[in-house]
Amino acid sequence: MVSHMLPVFGRLAAAVCLAATLATTAFAQSEPREVVVATRVLPPLVVDQKGALSGFSIELWNAIAERLKLKTSYQPAPDVRALLEEVRSEKVEIGVAAISITSAREVEFEFSQPILNAGLQIMIRGSGRDTDANPLTDLLGLLFSKTSLVWLGIALLLILIPAHIVWFLERRHNSGIIPTDKYIPGIFYAMYWSAATLATQAENQPRQWFARVVALFWMFTGIVFVALYTAQLTATLTVQQIQGGISGPDDLAGRKVATTRGSTAANVLRDLRAQVTEVARIDEAYEALQDRDVDAVVFDSPVLLYFAANEGKGRVHLVGVPFRKEDYGIIFRPNNPLRRQVNATLLQLREDGTYQQIYDKWFTSR
């Protein structure tokens, strides 16, 4: 009888093991693994839409994560250096944004297959419709540039300070340059005299002896100020005339060019002997270009194309073709087993057309 019951117990044990296996599998499927991903906002690769992230890189990773049953938690970083440091320090497993695959980075990180083929490109001011320089436009742009506004602020200080001193000293002398002891309109008389003295064109002089000392000092100050401003204006116009336009990377030598700190573009620009202005965010480079603080911006081609076609439309344009080909990839800590699964899924997305749909959404149709 015992021998007859052994097969029954064996079947029951097998059934219990099978049920436990199925329950474990069901639980694993219902609880996807969570992955912390470092990223940084860089339209159109990563776009921040009121706290919700989208963009080409984000949508591509979401498609990968969906097929691998991964739950993603994004951790934004301010720049590429901070993003790499988060992966290096093992705060996150993966980095997804616009991360160039370079030999230096390959030494300490691992990359997926390329997710996007790109390159560096040059962006300059103007719509790009008229290649002929307009001297009047250049002059007006220079006069209203940030540098000229600083000079204007200095001039206002050089007018207001002595104006108040002279008004205070001359307000009692009705026959002097200030015909009234009231602040208004007396201060306006003083400001007119101060501006004329700064330009060395004042006809009348103060009566009070200390006010005359101030007037004499301000005449010399005016001569120096006008000479310095004239020299700066002449030098800037001369440099613009000599340098001409920018049409390619060979024209960047000696030019002020903005890019982001720690990017591959910064190293390339140094090799080209450009005067590199490194900023924390690419938005700051756009502002510097439009404020005429720099002559050009060099950065990843897809990013510049997106800005020139949207926020910068009619104000900036790209010149030449991408001159430093580079690929973007998803970055991993070394020996991360997830890398092989991601690569396999990337191939599937390319084969079934999902990759092309995401690409067309963010590049072709915009």
C-alpha positions as CSV (number, residue, x, y, z in Angstrom):
1,M,0.0,0.0,0.0
2,V,2.9,2.3,0.8
3,S,4.4,1.5,-2.6
4,H,1.1,2.6,-4.2
5,M,1.0,5.9,-2.4
6,L,4.6,7.0,-3.3
7,P,3.7,8.0,-6.9
8,V,0.8,10.0,-5.5
9,F,3.0,11.9,-3.1
10,G,5.5,12.5,-6.0
11,R,2.8,14.0,-8.1
12,L,1.6,16.2,-5.3
13,A,5.2,17.4,-4.6
14,A,5.7,18.2,-8.3
15,A,2.4,20.1,-8.4
16,V,3.4,22.2,-5.4
17,C,6.7,23.0,-6.9
18,L,5.1,24.0,-10.2
19,A,2.5,26.2,-8.4
20,A,5.3,27.9,-6.4
21,T,7.3,28.5,-9.6
22,L,4.2,30.0,-11.4
23,A,3.4,32.2,-8.4
24,T,7.0,33.5,-8.3
25,T,7.0,34.2,-12.0
26,A,3.7,36.0,-11.8
27,F,4.9,38.1,-8.9
28,A,8.1,39.0,-10.8
29,Q,6.0,40.0,-13.8
30,S,3.8,42.1,-11.7
31,E,6.7,43.9,-10.0
32,P,9.0,45.3,-12.7
33,R,12.6,46.1,-11.7
34,E,13.2,49.8,-11.0
35,V,16.1,51.5,-12.7
36,V,17.4,55.0,-11.8
37,V,18.4,56.9,-15.0
38,A,20.5,60.1,-15.0
39,T,19.6,62.6,-17.7
40,R,19.8,66.3,-18.4
41,V,17.4,68.7,-20.2
42,L,18.7,69.3,-23.8
43,P,15.9,69.8,-26.4
44,P,15.1,67.9,-28.5
45,L,16.8,65.0,-26.9
46,V,15.4,65.6,-23.5
47,V,12.6,68.2,-23.1
48,D,11.1,69.3,-19.8
49,Q,7.4,69.9,-20.2
50,K,6.2,71.3,-16.9
51,G,8.1,68.6,-14.9
52,A,7.3,65.8,-17.3
53,L,10.3,64.6,-19.4
54,S,10.0,63.9,-23.1
55,G,12.1,64.1,-26.2
56,F,13.9,61.7,-28.5
57,S,16.2,60.1,-26.0
58,I,13.5,59.8,-23.3
59,E,10.9,58.3,-25.7
60,L,13.5,55.9,-27.0
61,W,14.5,54.7,-23.5
62,N,10.8,54.4,-22.5
63,A,10.3,52.1,-25.4
64,I,13.3,50.0,-24.4
65,A,12.2,49.9,-20.7
66,E,8.7,48.9,-21.7
67,R,10.0,45.8,-23.6
68,L,12.4,44.9,-20.8
69,K,9.7,45.3,-18.1
70,L,11.7,48.1,-16.4
71,K,10.3,50.8,-14.2
72,T,12.3,54.1,-14.8
73,S,13.0,56.8,-12.3
74,Y,14.7,59.8,-13.9
75,Q,17.3,61.9,-12.0
76,P,18.1,65.2,-13.8
77,A,21.6,66.5,-13.8
78,P,22.6,70.1,-14.6
79,D,25.3,69.3,-17.1
80,V,27.2,66.4,-18.7
81,R,29.9,66.4,-16.1
82,A,27.4,66.0,-13.3
83,L,25.6,63.2,-15.3
84,L,28.8,61.3,-15.8
85,E,29.7,61.7,-12.1
86,E,26.4,60.3,-11.0
87,V,27.0,57.2,-13.1
88,R,30.7,57.0,-11.9
89,S,29.7,57.2,-8.2
90,E,27.1,54.5,-8.7
91,K,24.2,56.8,-7.7
92,V,22.5,55.7,-10.9
93,E,22.8,52.7,-13.2
94,I,22.4,54.4,-16.5
95,G,22.7,57.7,-18.2
96,V,20.4,58.8,-21.1
97,A,20.5,62.2,-22.9
98,A,23.0,63.4,-25.6
99,I,26.1,61.6,-24.4
100,S,28.9,61.4,-27.0
101,I,30.7,58.1,-27.4
102,T,34.4,58.9,-27.0
103,S,37.6,56.9,-26.4
104,A,38.2,58.7,-23.1
105,R,34.8,57.9,-21.8
106,E,35.0,54.3,-23.0
107,V,37.9,53.8,-20.6
108,E,35.7,54.1,-17.4
109,F,32.2,53.5,-18.8
110,E,30.4,51.2,-21.1
111,F,28.1,52.4,-24.0
112,S,25.2,50.9,-25.8
113,Q,25.1,50.8,-29.5
114,P,24.7,54.3,-31.0
115,I,21.2,55.7,-30.6
116,L,21.8,58.7,-32.8
117,N,24.4,59.7,-35.4
118,A,25.3,63.4,-35.0
119,G,28.1,65.9,-35.1
120,L,29.2,69.4,-34.1
121,Q,27.9,72.4,-36.0
122,I,28.3,76.2,-35.9
123,M,25.4,78.6,-35.2
124,I,25.7,82.4,-35.8
125,R,23.4,85.4,-35.6
126,G,21.1,86.4,-38.4
127,S,18.4,84.6,-40.4
128,G,20.8,83.4,-43.0
129,R,18.7,84.8,-45.9
130,D,21.1,87.6,-46.8
131,T,24.8,86.9,-46.8
132,D,25.8,90.5,-47.6
133,A,26.9,92.5,-44.5
134,N,24.9,95.6,-43.7
135,P,27.3,98.2,-42.1
136,L,24.3,100.2,-40.7
137,T,22.9,97.0,-39.0
138,D,26.4,96.1,-37.6
139,L,26.8,99.7,-36.3
140,L,23.4,99.7,-34.6
141,G,24.0,96.3,-33.2
142,L,27.3,97.4,-31.7
143,L,25.8,100.7,-30.3
144,F,23.0,98.7,-28.5
145,S,25.2,95.8,-27.4
146,K,25.8,94.9,-23.8
147,T,29.3,96.5,-23.9
148,S,27.9,99.8,-25.1
149,L,25.2,99.7,-22.4
150,V,28.0,99.3,-19.8
151,W,29.7,102.4,-21.3
152,L,26.4,104.3,-21.1
153,G,26.0,103.4,-17.5
154,I,29.5,104.7,-16.7
155,A,28.7,107.9,-18.6
156,L,25.5,108.4,-16.5
157,L,27.5,108.0,-13.3
158,L,30.0,110.5,-14.5
159,I,27.2,113.0,-15.2
160,L,25.1,112.4,-12.0
161,I,27.9,112.5,-9.4
162,P,29.5,115.9,-10.3
163,A,26.0,117.3,-11.1
164,H,25.0,116.8,-7.5
165,I,28.3,118.2,-6.2
166,V,28.1,121.3,-8.3
167,W,24.4,121.9,-7.6
168,F,25.1,121.7,-3.8
169,L,28.0,124.2,-4.1
170,E,26.5,126.6,-6.6
171,R,22.8,126.7,-5.5
172,R,23.4,129.9,-3.5
173,H,25.0,131.7,-6.4
174,N,22.1,133.0,-8.5
175,S,24.4,134.5,-11.1
176,G,26.3,131.2,-11.5
177,I,25.5,128.2,-13.6
178,I,22.7,127.1,-11.3
179,P,20.1,130.0,-11.3
180,T,17.9,128.4,-8.5
181,D,18.5,126.9,-5.1
182,K,15.6,124.4,-5.6
183,Y,16.6,120.8,-6.3
184,I,14.2,120.7,-9.3
185,P,14.9,122.3,-11.7
186,G,18.3,123.1,-10.4
187,I,19.6,119.5,-10.8
188,F,18.8,119.6,-14.5
189,Y,20.9,122.7,-15.0
190,A,23.7,120.9,-13.2
191,M,23.3,117.7,-15.2
192,Y,23.4,119.7,-18.5
193,W,26.6,121.4,-17.3
194,S,28.1,118.1,-16.2
195,A,27.4,116.4,-19.5
196,A,28.8,119.4,-21.4
197,T,31.9,119.3,-19.2
198,L,32.3,115.5,-19.8
199,A,32.4,116.3,-23.5
200,T,34.7,119.2,-22.9
201,Q,32.1,121.6,-24.3
202,A,31.0,123.5,-21.2
203,E,30.8,127.4,-21.8
204,N,30.3,128.6,-18.3
205,Q,32.3,127.7,-15.1
206,P,31.1,127.6,-11.5
207,R,31.7,130.5,-9.1
208,Q,32.5,128.6,-6.0
209,W,36.2,127.7,-5.8
210,F,35.8,124.0,-4.9
211,A,33.2,123.6,-7.7
212,R,35.8,125.0,-10.1
213,V,38.3,122.3,-8.9
214,V,35.6,119.7,-9.6
215,A,35.0,121.2,-13.0
216,L,38.7,121.1,-13.9
217,F,39.0,117.4,-12.8
218,W,35.9,116.5,-14.7
219,M,37.3,118.0,-17.9
220,F,40.3,115.7,-17.8
221,T,38.0,112.8,-16.9
222,G,35.9,113.6,-19.9
223,I,38.9,113.6,-22.2
224,V,40.0,110.2,-21.0
225,F,36.5,108.8,-21.1
226,V,35.8,109.9,-24.7
227,A,39.2,108.7,-25.8
228,L,38.7,105.2,-24.3
229,Y,35.2,104.8,-25.7
230,T,36.2,106.0,-29.2
231,A,39.2,103.5,-29.1
232,Q,36.9,100.6,-28.1
233,L,34.3,101.4,-30.7
234,T,36.9,101.8,-33.5
235,A,38.8,98.6,-32.5
236,T,35.6,96.6,-32.5
237,L,34.5,97.8,-35.9
238,T,38.0,97.2,-37.3
239,V,38.1,93.7,-36.0
240,Q,34.7,92.9,-37.5
241,Q,35.7,94.3,-40.8
242,I,39.0,92.3,-40.9
243,Q,37.6,89.0,-39.7
244,G,34.6,88.9,-42.0
245,G,32.0,86.1,-41.7
246,I,32.0,82.6,-40.3
247,S,31.3,79.8,-42.8
248,G,33.1,76.8,-41.3
249,P,35.4,75.6,-38.5
250,D,38.5,77.1,-40.2
251,D,37.0,80.6,-39.5
252,L,36.8,80.0,-35.7
253,A,40.4,80.7,-34.9
254,G,40.6,83.8,-32.7
255,R,36.9,84.1,-32.5
256,K,34.8,84.1,-29.3
257,V,32.8,80.8,-29.4
258,A,30.4,79.5,-26.7
259,T,29.7,75.9,-25.8
260,T,28.9,73.9,-22.7
261,R,31.4,73.1,-20.0
262,G,32.9,69.7,-20.1
263,S,31.6,68.9,-23.6
264,T,33.5,67.4,-26.5
265,A,32.9,70.6,-28.4
266,A,35.1,72.5,-25.9
267,N,38.1,70.3,-26.6
268,V,37.5,70.6,-30.3
269,L,37.3,74.4,-30.2
270,R,40.6,74.6,-28.2
271,D,42.3,72.6,-31.0
272,L,40.9,75.1,-33.5
273,R,42.5,77.9,-31.5
274,A,39.1,79.6,-30.8
275,Q,38.5,81.8,-27.7
276,V,36.3,79.3,-25.8
277,T,33.5,80.6,-23.5
278,E,32.3,77.7,-21.5
279,V,28.8,77.9,-19.9
280,A,26.8,75.6,-17.6
281,R,23.8,75.3,-19.9
282,I,23.4,75.6,-23.7
283,D,20.7,78.3,-23.1
284,E,23.4,80.6,-21.7
285,A,25.3,80.1,-24.9
286,Y,22.3,81.1,-27.0
287,E,21.9,84.3,-24.9
288,A,25.6,85.2,-25.2
289,L,25.3,84.9,-29.0
290,Q,22.2,87.1,-29.3
291,D,23.7,89.6,-26.9
292,R,26.8,89.7,-29.1
293,D,29.1,88.6,-26.3
294,V,30.3,85.8,-28.6
295,D,30.6,85.4,-32.3
296,A,29.3,81.8,-32.6
297,V,28.0,78.8,-30.7
298,V,29.4,75.3,-31.5
299,F,27.4,72.3,-30.2
300,D,25.7,69.1,-31.2
301,S,24.0,69.5,-34.5
302,P,20.5,68.1,-33.6
303,V,20.3,70.5,-30.6
304,L,21.2,73.6,-32.6
305,L,18.9,72.6,-35.4
306,Y,16.0,72.4,-33.0
307,F,16.7,75.8,-31.4
308,A,17.2,77.5,-34.8
309,A,13.9,76.1,-36.1
310,N,11.9,77.0,-32.9
311,E,12.9,79.6,-30.3
312,G,15.7,81.1,-32.4
313,K,13.9,81.2,-35.7
314,G,14.8,84.3,-37.7
315,R,17.4,85.3,-35.2
316,V,20.1,82.6,-35.7
317,H,21.1,80.2,-38.3
318,L,23.5,77.3,-38.9
319,V,26.4,77.5,-41.3
320,G,28.4,74.7,-43.0
321,V,27.9,71.0,-42.3
322,P,28.6,69.0,-39.2
323,F,32.4,69.0,-39.0
324,R,33.0,66.5,-36.2
325,K,31.0,63.3,-36.6
326,E,30.1,61.6,-33.3
327,D,27.5,59.2,-32.0
328,Y,25.3,59.3,-29.0
329,G,24.9,56.3,-26.7
330,I,23.3,55.1,-23.5
331,I,26.0,55.0,-20.8
332,F,26.4,52.3,-18.2
333,R,28.5,51.4,-15.2
334,P,31.1,48.8,-16.2
335,N,30.0,45.2,-16.2
336,N,26.3,46.0,-16.1
337,P,24.4,43.0,-17.4
338,L,21.6,45.2,-18.6
339,R,23.7,46.6,-21.4
340,R,23.4,43.4,-23.5
341,Q,19.6,43.4,-23.1
342,V,19.4,47.1,-24.1
343,N,21.5,46.5,-27.2
344,A,19.3,43.6,-28.2
345,T,16.2,45.7,-27.7
346,L,17.6,48.6,-29.7
347,L,18.1,46.3,-32.6
348,Q,14.5,45.1,-32.3
349,L,13.2,48.7,-32.2
350,R,15.2,49.5,-35.4
351,E,14.0,46.3,-37.1
352,D,10.3,46.8,-36.4
353,G,10.2,50.5,-37.2
354,T,9.7,51.9,-33.7
355,Y,13.0,53.7,-33.7
356,Q,12.2,55.4,-37.0
357,Q,8.8,56.6,-35.7
358,I,10.4,58.2,-32.7
359,Y,13.2,59.7,-34.9
360,D,10.7,61.2,-37.4
361,K,8.6,62.7,-34.6
362,W,11.5,64.7,-33.1
363,F,13.6,65.5,-36.2
364,T,11.9,65.0,-39.6
365,S,8.5,66.5,-38.8
366,R,9.8,69.6,-36.9
